[in-house]
Amino acid sequence: MSLDGTAGQDESPAGDTPEPVLPDTMVLDIIDTTDAATALIRKANAWLDQDPDSETQAELRLLVRGAGDGDPAAITELHSRFDERLAFGTAGLRGAIAAGSNRMNRVLVSQAAAGLAAYLRAAAAPGQTPSVVIGYDGRKNSHVFATDTAAIMSGAGVHAILLPRLLPTPVLAFAVRHLDTAAGVMVTASHNPPQDNGYKVYLGGANKGSQIVSPDDAHIATEILRVATEQRVPDLPRAAYETAPESVVQAYIDATAGIAHPPRAQVNTVYTALHGVGWDTTRRVFEAAGFDLPTLVDAQIAPDGHFPTVAFPNPEEPGALDLSYQTAREAGAELIIANDPDADRLAIAIPDPDSGTGYRRLSGNEVGAILGWRAAELAQDAAGDGGADGTLACSIVSSPALQAVAAAYGLRFADTLTGFKWVSRAPNLIFGYEEALGYLVNPGTVRDKDGISAAVALLSLVSDLKADGLTLSDHLDRFSARFGHFASGQISVRVTDLTEIERVMTRLRENPPASIGSIRVDHIDDLSAGFNGLPPSDVLRIRLVDGSRVMVRPSGTEPKLKVYLDTSSTDGTVTERKAAAEAALAELDRGMRELIS
């Protein structure tokens, strides 16, 4: 278990596997094995018999041969791949690309497509044909997973529409509403490691293009399991599907550029796509909004599913923005804008002479607070004398700063479970965010986090500040002066064995701490059975006597335990407020590391 302090265009991208011809038989000899190993090998052979991917066929054959020869490592690996099935839930599917029911591959994706199609047909009104729009990013196999999905769903009687090329996740989320489809599928693993891919599902209609939540996820999962049990992948019917016109992409660009007003000043900006698919769409949005194009981090602009310059393609991870800092120093940039590989997240960095790199990445809470303040100002301007209306929303692990903004402007505030599937569903939403660099600034068109629309909103704000002789750093100080200074931090525990996370959560529940560091605990809310209208979630919320807060939960997309620390101060000058909040944060960080190490 490792502990760290982090505060996840070509028609057919490189890495897609070709369509192979299935051999007549996949059954391999089984020799010198136990009954358990024999059953395991039979399960693997049954999988091989329906796998249309030559790469995963080859790797699984090697494991089956090794297991048949009694190789313990091969048997262990087969157990890892076949003892369980990669679960379909509110996050869809996500995992490493490899053969087996517990990995991402063409068999699993085909079964998911057929199961989703069955669910959509059952949910459709009598006489109506449900529809789905499908997008994909530049990761390995994203294109082939997307085309498999389109062909299988079309063969199952669903009107399937494939986006015209690899595109960011926000374009797919937009297309669900723009095309008024019953569902959307995005093939992406977002900011996960290179070996991963994923399958994210959105629903239209009453869901307004948000990601799936319970009980829809369970109903879809039931249909997927039924397909896996009753049908073989080669027998699933396939049919021609529609390719969406470029006008869908242009509609997203127009709507997103419309977030900004004509710039009052141009900003010297650096941009990185972190080897993802964000740049082409972001460029067109910036141009349409009237902004000068940024200096690019050239080594990270083109889509590359191998992510060669970063250890993890996540702008939150240490080192991910090092090339951006270097480029910004050379360009004398006032602002760094970074998208994650599918461009649904946004990272911002600003000049900081006290930093060794010359720049400081703002936390997701800092960006969320100032974008929330911007949304409140816009709501107030739109209301005139009538009083601002709307809801500011953030996940329960995000900073309390947004609630302070809502109170100051007479707006409603909602805290939700973690994930934009929840944030996006807040009633009368005008802005939502979560601390993991996700922001929803344009809920009228996209009901998901959107790193491109957030970037243009932030750039518009910085342009206005520059025209008034201010910087984003000045604006953060103005926030602290008006609402109080809010400090936040995060501890991430990456594990190789998920039971380690279960042990920590159990220990905290059975032996709750009386204090964290020198700060006494006031009370602990256990959300596992639901709390104050929130659905059940594996989360502990620890409130301390000084008003600080600690949240502990397992990550929903990575093998991590995540701890969120939040403190605040409204006493004294801005400098004094900062010092008090940061001192409390340091004490919480020290205490929690002792508790979970």
N, C-alpha and C positions, 0 to 999 in steps of 0.2 A: 504494500500500500504506500503510495507516494503522496507527499503533502506539498502543495505549492500555494502561492498567494496571488494568483491571477484575480484582479479586481472584480463549437461546435460548428466568318462563320459558315461552318461546313455543314452540309446536310447530314453527313454521317461522320461524327468525330472519331479521331484516332482511338483505337481501343475496342470498338465494336467488333464482336465476333461474327464471322460470315455464317450464312445459312448453310449448314452441312446436310449431307444426305444420311439419313438414319441407316445404320447397318441392319442386316437381317436379324441379328440376335446380339444381346449384350450379356448373356448369362455366362459367368466365368466359373471355372472349376473351384470347388470348395474342398480343401484337404486339411487334415490334422487340426481341427478346431473344436472348441466346446459347442454344446448346443446353443448357448447364448450367442457365441460368435457366429454360428451358422445362421441363426435368425437375423442377426444384424447384417450379415453379408447378403442374405436374401432381400432384406429391405433396401440395401444399397443397389442391388441388381435391378430391383423393380423400378427404382428411380432412374437408373441408367437407361432402362428400356423405353423411357418416355422423354429423355433429355435431348432437345434439338441443338445443343451447343457443343461443338467439338472440343472446346477448351475445357469445360467442366467435365465432359465425358472422359477426357484423357486423365485428368487429375484423380477422378473417382476410380477409374480402372486400376491405377497404381495403388490406391489405398485398399481396394478389394483384394488385389493380388497379395499385398503385404499382409493383410488380415488373414487371408487364406493360408499363408505360410506361417501364421502364428506370431507375426511381428506385434509386440505389445503396443508400440507407438501407433501403428496403423489402426489397431483395434480401438485404442483410446480416441483417435481422431474421428473414426467412424461414429463412435458413441457421441462425441461432441456435435457431429453434424446431423445425426438421425434420432437421438433419444428424445429430442424436443422439436417443436416447430416454431419458426420465427413468428411471433405473435402479431396479429393484426389488431391495432388499437386506435386510439384517438390520434396518435402520431403516425398512423398508417403502418408502413413497414420500413425498417432500416437495419442494415447489417452488412457484413463483409461479403463481397462477391466471391462465391465458391459453390461447389456442388453440395446438395443436401437440403433437407427440409428446414434446417436451422440456419440457412445462409440465403443471401440474395442471388437469384439466378433465374433463368428463363422459365424453368418449370414452375417455381414459386410465383413469379409475376404472372404467368399465364393463368394459373389457378386463381390468383387474386382478381385478374381482369374478368374472368368468367363469373366468379362469385359476385363481384360488384355489379356486373351486368344483370345477373339474376335478381339482385336486390332492387336495382333501379326499375326493372320491369314489374316487379311485384308492387312497388310503391307508386307506379304511374297510374293516373286516372284511366278508367276504362276507355279503350279506343285510342289512347295517346301513346306515341312512341317516345320514350325517354331519350335524352341526348347527353353527350359527354364531350368535353374539350380536353385535350391531352397536350401537355408541354414536357420539355426535357432540357436538361442542361448539358454541360460538356464533360461530365464524368464518364468513366468507362461504362459501356453498355447502356447509357441513358437512351441513346437513339433506338437501339434494338428493343429495349424494354418498352419504349413508347410505341413503336410500330407494332410489336406483338399485341400490346393492349388495344390499339386502335382496330387491328384486324379481328381480334377475338371478340371484342365488344360489338363490332359491326356484325360479325357472324352470329352473335346471340340476339340480334334484333334491336340493338341500340344505335341511334344515329351518332356515329363517332366522327369527331373533328380533330385533326392533328394540327398543332401550330406549325407555321411554315418553316421553322428552323429552330436551332437551339436558342433559347431565350431565358431571361430571368424569371424566377418564380412569381414576382408581382405581376408580370404580364399575363401569366396563366390565371392568377386570382382575379385579375381585371376581366379576362375573357369570359369567365363563368357568368358574370353579371352582364357584360356587354352583349354576349350571344344568347343570354337567357337560357343556359343549359341546365339540365337537372343535376349535373355533377361536373367536377373537374378532377383531373389527375395530373400531378407534377412528379416527374421522375427526377429526383435529386436527393442527395444526402447532405445538402447545405454545406456546413463547415466541418463535417466529419473527416476523418483521415482518408487518404486516397483509395484505399482498398474497399471502401464502403460505397453503397448506393442505397436509395430509398424510394418510397412510393407514398406520396402525400395525397390525400383525398379531400375535396371540397364538395359542398352541396349547395345547389341553387334554391330557387323557390323561397319558402319561408325562412330558410337558413341564410339567404342573402349573400351567398358566396363565401361563407365562413368554412373553416375546416370542420370536419366531423367531430361530434361529441357523442357521449353515451345518451341513448342506447343504440344509436345508428351504427356505431363501431361494432357492437356485439352482433347486431343483425347481419352486417356485412361479413363478419368473421364466420358466422354460422354458415352462410352460403359458400364461402371459400372452402371451408372444411368439407361441406357436402360435395363440392366439385372434386376436391382432392381424393375423396373416398370413392366416388362413383364413376369418375371419368378419367381417361388418360389424355394427356396434353396433345398427342398427335391426332386424337379423335375430336378435339374441340373444333367446331366449324369456324372458318375464317371468311371474311368478305371484304370487299373494297370499302375504303373509308374516304372521307372528305379531307382536303387540306385547306386550312383557313387562309384567307387572303391577307396580304400585307396590310390591308386597311385596318385590321384588328390591332396590329402593332402601332400603326399611326394614331389610332383613336386613343390608345394608352398614352402615347407621347403627348398628344394635344391636351388630354385631361391633366396629366402630371405637370406639364409646363405651366398650365393655368393656375397652379398653386401660388406661383410667384408673380409679383407685379414687376414692371420694367425696372431693371436695376438702377439705383441711384449712384452706385459706384462699383467699378469692377474690382474683383478680389484676386490676388495672386495665389492660385490654388494648385495643389498637387493631388493627383488621383491615382489610386491603384484598384484593380479588379481582383487581386490575389489569385490570378490564373483562372478566374471565373468568366461568366458570360455577361457581366454588367456593363462593360464599357460602351459597346455600340449603342445600346438603348440610352444610357446615361448621356452620352455625347449628344444624341439627337434631342434629348430633353433640355439640356443646357443651351444648345443652340436656339431651340424654339422659345426658350424663356429670355433670351437676350444676353446670356452670360458669355464672357470670353472662355475659350476652352482651357482646361487646366494643363499644366505640365504633367506628363505621364511617367509612371514607373514602368519603363518600357519592358523590363524583364518579366513583368507580371500582368501585362495587358491582354495577351492572347489567351483564349481558353486552352487549358492544358490539365487534363485529369490526373496527371502525375504530381502536380503542384511542386515543381522542382526546387523552388527557392525558400520554401517554408517547411518547418517540421509538422505543423498543423495549419491547415488553411482557414484559420479562425483569427480575426483581427483582435480578439481578446487575449490570445496566447502570447507569452513573452517571445520576442524576436520577430513576430509576424509583420510588424511595421518597420523593421530596421531599414529596408530599402527605401521606404517612403521617407523616413527621416533623412537619409542620405540625399535623396533627390530634392527634398525640401530645403536642406541647407544650401545645396548648390543653386537653387532657384530663388533663395531668399523668400520662400513662400510664407504667406500669412495664415494659411489654412491647409490641412491635409484631410482629404475625403477618401475613405476606404470602404468598399463593399466586400462582403464575403462572397464565396464563389457563385451562389445563385442570386445574389444581390437583394436578398430580403432583409439583410442587416446593414447597419451603417456604423462606422467608427469615425470619430473626429479627433484630430490632434491640432494643438495650437502651439505657437512659439513659447518656449520656457527657458530663459537663460540659465536657470538653476539646474536644469536637467543635463545629464551627460550627453544626450543626443541633440539637445537644442530644442526639443519639442516634447510635449506632454499629451498623451492620449487622454481625452476626457472619459470619465466613466459613463456607462449607460444611464445612470441616474442623473448625472449632470446634464447630459444632452436631453433626456426626457423632461427634466424640470424646465429648461429654457424653451423647449418646443411647446410644452404645456402652457407656459406663460404666454408665448406667442399666440396659441390657440385661444386662450382666455381673452387676450387683448382684441383679437379679431372678432370674437363673439360679442364683446362689449361694444366695439365699433359698429357692428352690424345691427345691434339692438337699439342703438341710440338712447333715447330716454326711457325705453321700455324695460331695461334691465337685461343682462346677458342670460341666455338660456342654453342648456346642454349639459353633457356629462363628460368629465375627465375621468379616465379609468387607467388603472395599472394593476399588475399582478401583485399578489400579497407579499412577494419577496422583494418588490421594488421599494424605493425610498418613500417615506411619508411626505416628502416635499410637495408632491403633486396635490395631495389633499390640502395642504396649506394654501396653494394657489387657488384651488376650487373654492375654499372658504372665503378668501379675500375678494373673489369676484362674484360671489353668490351663485356659483355653479354647483351642480350635483357632482358627487364623487362616488366611484365604485371601485372596490378592490376585488379582484377575481383570482381564481386559481391560476397557476402558472401556465402560460401558453396563450397564443393569440386566438386559438379556438374559443377561449373564454373571454379575453379582453375585447375581441371584436363584437361580442354579443351584448355588451353593456347597452342598456336602452338610451336612446337619444345621444349617442356618442358623437363628440366633436374631436376628441383626441385620445389616443391610448398608447401605452408603451409598457415594455418590461425591461428590466435592467440589463438583460443579455443583448443589448444593442438593437432591439427591435422597436420600431415606431410606426404608428398608424396615424398619419396626418391628413388623410383624404378619405374618410369613411364613406363618402357618397359614391365612390367608384371602386375602391379596393377594401375588402374586409379582411385584411391580413397585414402583417408587418411588411413594410415596403422601404427598402434602403435607398431607392432612387427618388421617390417623392419626398422622403425625409431629407435627402441630400439637397434637393432644390429648395425646400423650405428653409433649411439651415443656411444655405448660401444666400438666400434672399435676406434673411435676418442679418447676416454678417455684412452684406452690402449696405443695408440701412445704417448699421452701427458705424461703418467706415465713413459714410457720408456725414455722420454727426460727430466724427472725430473720436470714435470709441472702438475698442477691440472686443472680441468675445470674452477675453479675460476680464475686462472692465464690466461687461454685462453680467458675468457670474458674480462679481462683487456686488453689483446692484441688486441681484437676486437675494444675496445673503443679507443685505441691508434691509430689504423690504419684508422678506418672509422668514428670516432666520438662516443660519448656516447649517446645512445638512451634510454630514459626512457618511460615506458608505464604504464598505470593503467586502471582500469575499475570500473564502478559503475553499479550495477545491481539492478533494482527495480522490485521486485516480486509482482504481483498483484493477486487479486481474481476476479476482474472485468476488463475485457480487454478494456472497454471503458475508463478507466483511462489512458491507454497508448495513445489512440487516442486523448484524451484531451491535454496531454502534447505535442504530436507532433503538433497538431493544434495550440496550444499557441506559440510554438517556431517558427512556420511558419508565423503566423499572427502578432506576436510581437517579431521579432528577436532581440536578445540581442546586445547591442553596445559594451559590454565587458564581459569577463568572469573573475570574480574576479577583479584584477587590470590590467589584460592584455586586450588590446583593440582588438576587432574583426576587421579583414581586410575585409573578405567577406565570404558569406555562399553559398554553392552549394546545391541546392535541387534536389535530384536524382529521385524524384517521376515521372518525365516525361522523364527520361533517361538523360545521361550526358556523353559527349565525347566518344560516342560509347558504353557506358554501357546501358544495358536494364533498363527500369524503375524499381525503387526500393524505398521502403519507408525508405529513409535514408537522413539525413542532415549531410553535411560535413562543419564544421566551421573552417576556417583558421584564425589564429591570427597574429598580426603584428610581433611577435617575432619568427615566423616560426613554432609555435606549431599548433597542429591540434586536433579537437574534432569531433568524429563521434557519431551520435545518431540514433538508430534504434530499432524497436521491434524485439524480438527474433523470429526466425522462428520455434523453436521447443518447447519453454517453455513460460509460461505466464509472461514474463519479458520485461521491457524496458532496453536496454543496452546502456551504454555510454562508449566510448573508448577514452582515453586520450594519446596523444603522444607528447613528447618534445625531443629535442636533443641539443647537444653542441659540437663544434669542437675547442673551444678556450682553451688554457692552457694545463696543465698536465692532466693525466687521472683523478686524484683526483679532480681537478678544474672542469673538464668537468662533472663529476658525480654530483658535488655539484650544478652546474648551472642547469643541466637538472632536477634534483630531486626537486629543489626549484620551478622551473616553473611548474612541475607536481603537487606539493602540492597546488599551487595557482589555477591551473585549477580544481583540485578535489574540493577545497573549493567553488569555484565559481559555478561549475555545480550542486553541491548538493543544493546550495541556489536556483538555477533556477528551479530545478525539484522537490524539496521537497514539 
